[in-house]
Amino acid sequence: MRRQISTNTFLLVTVALAGLLAFSCATTEEVPRMTGDNLKGMLASKDLVLIDVRAGKDWDSSEMKIMGAVREDPKDFNSWYAKYPKGKTLVLYCA
């Protein structure tokens, strides 16, 4: 059975990981950051894509997945990032 994580836990993890991802994934441009409140206000948006970047085994064995999120391998970023439309807001997280 899939468990939904609480909104507070989701926001805490997302904000913490957004900072880590911004630091580790930045290349020539700075990755914008968002607060938990910003993200919370965007959750219903059709322009938001939630991407879980956990390792495959962690994703497969986890009962805690955010509904609607897709899983992508962060090591293969260059092979999948272009499949998402440029008009979408991508939020990468790991839990």
N, C-alpha and C positions, 0 to 999 in steps of 0.2 A: 504494500500500500504506500502511495506517495504522500508524504507530509508536506504541508505548506509551511514555509518559515514565516515567522512573524514580521510585520512591517518594520518594527524597530530593529530587529536583527538584520533584516535585508538592507536597510538604510545604513546601518553601522558598517556592515561588511562592504557595501558598495562604495561608501565614501572612503574607507580605508584603502580599498583596492584601487579605486580611481587614482588616488595619490601614487600608489606603487606603480600602476600601469603607466601613468603619465611620466613618471621618472624613468621607468625601464624601457618604454616603447618610443619615447621621443626621439626623433631623428633631427631633421633640420628645422622643423616647426615645433612650437610648444603645443602640447596636447591640452585642450581646455579642460578645466576642472569644474565640477558641479557639487553643490551641497546636497545633503540628503533631502532637504526640503524642495530643492529644484527638481530632483529626480522624482520625488513623491508626486509632485504636481504634473509630471509628464507620463506617469505610468499608464494612463488610459489613452495616450496618443497613438494613433496609427502610424506615426512617423518615427516611433521609437523601436529600436531592435535591441533586445537584451541578449548578450552573448556570454555564455559561461565558458571560461577558458581553463577550467580545471583539467588536470591530466585525465586521459581516457578512463583509467581504472577507478579514479576518484569519482568521476561522473557516473560510471556504470554502477558502482556499488552504493551510491548515495541515495538515501530516501528523501533528502531535502533538495528539491529542485524548484526553481521559480517558474511558475506556470507561464508558458509562452516563450520562455528562453530557449535559445538554440545553443548547441555546443559546437565550438570550433577549437582546433588545436592551435595554441598560441605560437608554437614552433613553426607552423605552416602559414603564418599570417599573410605572407606575400601570395599564397595560392588561393586564399579565400576572401580577402577583404574587398576585392573589386566586384564580387557578385552582389554586394549590397548597394542599392541605389544611392547616389550621392546626396539626394534630398533627405535621406533618413538620418536620424541621430543614433549612432551606435554607442552602446554602453557595455563595456567589457568588465566582467567581474569574475571573481573566484570565491567560493565559499568553503 
